[in-house]
Amino acid sequence: VADMFFVGRNTLMKNRNIATYFRTCSYGKVNLYPSNVKILGPVQVPCNGTLNAPHSFGSGSAFSTNDCFADNLFKWHAWLDSWASENYGVNADDYHHRILILPSNVTFNIPGCGGFLSASMVGKWTRFTAANAWGTSMMWWDGLDFGDLETVLHEFGHAYGMAHANIPGGCLYIDQCDWTCAMGLKGRQSIRCFNAPHNWQIGWGNSV
């Protein structure tokens, strides 16, 4: 994971890493450093468990990793937040993004997951701390797709409120038909930045 963020020896496109990718696509506005990226695990989330109180789930504290129904996906993150706090003294709310890397093919084999390679919240939770005035988002990443840098940029785009990149009239891929943008259908051009409208939306476009 650290290699994927900062080196790139083992990424799908060799010698490319997330830090350089984000710095390039943001025209130098985003810089990732090892000091502000926390990598924890691996850890086994219980098949069935109970979240520590307090929590924000109206469905109660019980959760399961046997399916993706209801709010189980979010509760996996919540359980890991408590685990990180208890074992490492880490407050997950201090970080803008949380990436849960799952075992390979797990979303194709667990009921209710629908076989996704990656997924993210659209927008953020407004849970602020002294270290984080932006909020926090959640991402789920099937290990089958691990190492694809474009996946991270795509899902972070959703966290920043972006929809998929489309073209007038659409195409066979419904709403991801602008293949020049990382918010389009992934895998069409291997590694892309955001298109001009999305760059403007996120504030990464150059000032004129």
C-alpha positions as CSV (number, residue, x, y, z in Angstrom):
1,V,0.0,0.0,0.0
2,A,2.8,2.4,0.9
3,D,4.5,1.6,-2.4
4,M,1.3,2.4,-4.3
5,F,1.0,5.8,-2.6
6,F,4.6,6.9,-2.8
7,V,6.8,4.7,-5.0
8,G,5.1,2.7,-7.7
9,R,7.2,-0.4,-8.1
10,N,4.2,-2.7,-7.8
11,T,1.4,-0.6,-9.3
12,L,-0.3,-1.7,-12.5
13,M,1.6,1.1,-14.4
14,K,5.1,0.8,-13.1
15,N,6.9,3.7,-11.5
16,R,3.7,5.7,-11.1
17,N,2.2,6.4,-7.6
18,I,-0.8,8.1,-6.2
19,A,1.1,11.1,-4.7
20,T,2.6,12.0,-8.1
21,Y,-0.7,11.3,-9.9
22,F,-2.6,13.6,-7.6
23,R,0.0,16.3,-7.7
24,T,0.1,16.2,-11.6
25,C,-3.7,16.2,-12.0
26,S,-4.2,19.0,-9.5
27,Y,-1.5,21.2,-11.1
28,G,0.4,21.1,-7.8
29,K,-2.6,21.9,-5.6
30,V,-2.6,18.6,-3.8
31,N,0.5,17.1,-2.1
32,L,0.4,13.7,-0.3
33,Y,3.1,13.0,2.2
34,P,3.8,9.9,4.3
35,S,3.2,11.9,7.4
36,N,-0.5,12.5,6.5
37,V,-1.3,9.0,5.2
38,K,-1.9,6.3,7.8
39,I,-1.8,2.7,6.7
40,L,-3.1,0.1,9.2
41,G,-3.7,-3.7,9.0
42,P,-4.3,-6.2,7.8
43,V,-7.1,-7.0,10.2
44,Q,-10.0,-9.4,10.1
45,V,-13.4,-7.8,10.7
46,P,-15.7,-10.2,12.6
47,C,-18.3,-12.2,10.7
48,N,-20.8,-10.8,13.1
49,G,-20.2,-8.0,15.5
50,T,-21.5,-5.0,17.6
51,L,-20.3,-1.4,17.2
52,N,-19.2,0.5,20.3
53,A,-21.5,3.3,21.4
54,P,-22.0,6.0,20.5
55,H,-22.6,5.5,16.8
56,S,-24.8,7.2,14.2
57,F,-26.7,4.2,12.8
58,G,-30.5,4.1,13.3
59,S,-30.5,0.4,12.5
60,G,-28.6,-0.4,15.7
61,S,-25.1,-1.5,16.6
62,A,-25.2,-5.1,15.1
63,F,-23.4,-5.7,11.8
64,S,-22.4,-8.6,9.6
65,T,-19.7,-9.2,7.0
66,N,-21.7,-12.1,5.5
67,D,-23.6,-9.6,3.2
68,C,-23.7,-6.0,2.0
69,F,-27.3,-5.4,2.7
70,A,-28.6,-2.4,4.7
71,D,-25.7,-0.4,6.1
72,N,-23.2,-3.2,6.7
73,L,-20.6,-1.6,4.4
74,F,-20.6,1.6,6.5
75,K,-20.5,-0.4,9.7
76,W,-17.4,-2.2,8.6
77,H,-15.7,1.2,8.4
78,A,-17.2,2.1,11.8
79,W,-15.8,-1.1,13.4
80,L,-12.4,-0.4,11.9
81,D,-12.5,3.2,13.3
82,S,-12.9,1.8,16.8
83,W,-10.2,-0.8,16.1
84,A,-7.8,1.9,14.9
85,S,-8.5,4.0,18.0
86,E,-8.1,1.2,20.5
87,N,-5.0,-0.3,18.9
88,Y,-3.1,2.6,17.5
89,G,-4.6,5.7,19.0
90,V,-5.8,6.9,15.6
91,N,-8.9,9.0,15.2
92,A,-10.2,8.2,11.7
93,D,-12.1,11.5,11.7
94,D,-8.8,13.3,11.4
95,Y,-8.5,12.1,7.8
96,H,-10.3,13.2,4.7
97,H,-10.5,9.8,3.2
98,R,-10.7,6.2,4.5
99,I,-10.0,3.4,2.1
100,L,-11.0,-0.1,3.1
101,I,-9.1,-2.6,0.9
102,L,-11.1,-5.9,0.8
103,P,-9.9,-9.4,-0.1
104,S,-9.9,-10.2,-3.8
105,N,-13.3,-11.1,-5.3
106,V,-15.1,-10.7,-1.9
107,T,-17.7,-8.3,-3.4
108,F,-18.4,-10.9,-6.1
109,N,-19.0,-13.6,-3.6
110,I,-20.9,-11.9,-0.8
111,P,-24.7,-11.4,-1.2
112,G,-25.8,-7.9,-1.8
113,C,-22.5,-6.5,-2.9
114,G,-23.2,-6.6,-6.6
115,G,-19.7,-7.4,-7.6
116,F,-18.2,-3.9,-7.5
117,L,-14.5,-3.3,-7.9
118,S,-14.7,0.0,-6.0
119,A,-17.3,2.2,-4.4
120,S,-17.4,5.5,-2.5
121,M,-19.7,7.8,-0.7
122,V,-21.0,10.6,-2.8
123,G,-20.0,13.7,-0.8
124,K,-18.7,13.6,2.7
125,W,-19.7,13.3,6.3
126,T,-19.4,16.6,8.1
127,R,-17.6,15.2,11.1
128,F,-14.9,17.7,12.0
129,T,-11.9,17.6,14.3
130,A,-9.2,20.0,15.2
131,A,-7.0,18.4,12.5
132,N,-9.7,18.1,9.8
133,A,-12.1,21.0,8.9
134,W,-13.2,19.4,5.6
135,G,-15.0,16.3,6.7
136,T,-14.4,12.6,5.9
137,S,-15.4,10.1,3.2
138,M,-15.4,6.3,2.9
139,M,-14.2,4.1,0.1
140,W,-14.4,0.3,-0.4
141,W,-11.9,-1.3,-2.8
142,D,-11.9,-5.0,-3.8
143,G,-8.4,-6.4,-3.8
144,L,-9.0,-7.7,-7.4
145,D,-8.5,-4.1,-8.6
146,F,-5.7,-3.2,-6.1
147,G,-2.9,-1.1,-7.6
148,D,-5.0,0.7,-10.2
149,L,-4.3,4.4,-9.4
150,E,-7.2,5.6,-11.5
151,T,-9.6,3.8,-9.2
152,V,-8.5,5.9,-6.3
153,L,-8.9,9.2,-8.2
154,H,-12.3,8.1,-9.5
155,E,-13.6,7.3,-6.1
156,F,-12.1,10.4,-4.4
157,G,-13.9,12.3,-7.2
158,H,-17.2,11.0,-5.9
159,A,-16.2,12.0,-2.3
160,Y,-15.7,15.5,-3.7
161,G,-19.3,15.4,-5.0
162,M,-18.6,14.5,-8.7
163,A,-20.9,12.5,-10.9
164,H,-19.7,10.2,-13.6
165,A,-18.3,11.9,-16.8
166,N,-20.7,11.5,-19.6
167,I,-21.3,12.8,-23.2
168,P,-24.5,14.1,-24.7
169,G,-26.8,11.2,-25.5
170,G,-24.8,8.8,-23.4
171,C,-23.6,5.4,-24.8
172,L,-23.8,1.7,-23.9
173,Y,-22.1,2.4,-20.6
174,I,-25.0,4.6,-19.4
175,D,-23.4,7.6,-17.7
176,Q,-19.6,7.0,-18.0
177,C,-19.0,7.7,-21.6
178,D,-16.4,10.5,-21.5
179,W,-13.4,8.3,-21.6
180,T,-11.0,11.3,-21.4
181,C,-11.9,11.7,-17.7
182,A,-11.1,9.6,-14.7
183,M,-14.8,9.9,-13.8
184,G,-15.6,8.0,-17.1
185,L,-15.6,4.3,-17.5
186,K,-12.4,3.0,-15.9
187,G,-9.8,1.1,-17.9
188,R,-10.4,2.8,-21.2
189,Q,-7.2,4.8,-21.3
190,S,-5.3,3.4,-18.2
191,I,-4.5,6.6,-16.4
192,R,-6.3,9.9,-16.8
193,C,-6.9,13.2,-14.9
194,F,-10.3,14.9,-14.6
195,N,-11.9,16.6,-17.6
196,A,-12.2,20.4,-17.6
197,P,-15.7,20.7,-16.0
198,H,-14.7,18.3,-13.1
199,N,-11.4,20.1,-12.7
200,W,-13.3,23.4,-12.4
201,Q,-15.8,21.7,-9.9
202,I,-13.0,20.6,-7.6
203,G,-11.0,23.8,-7.9
204,W,-8.0,22.2,-9.6
205,G,-8.2,24.2,-12.8
206,N,-5.6,26.9,-13.4
207,S,-6.6,30.4,-12.8
208,V,-6.7,32.6,-15.9
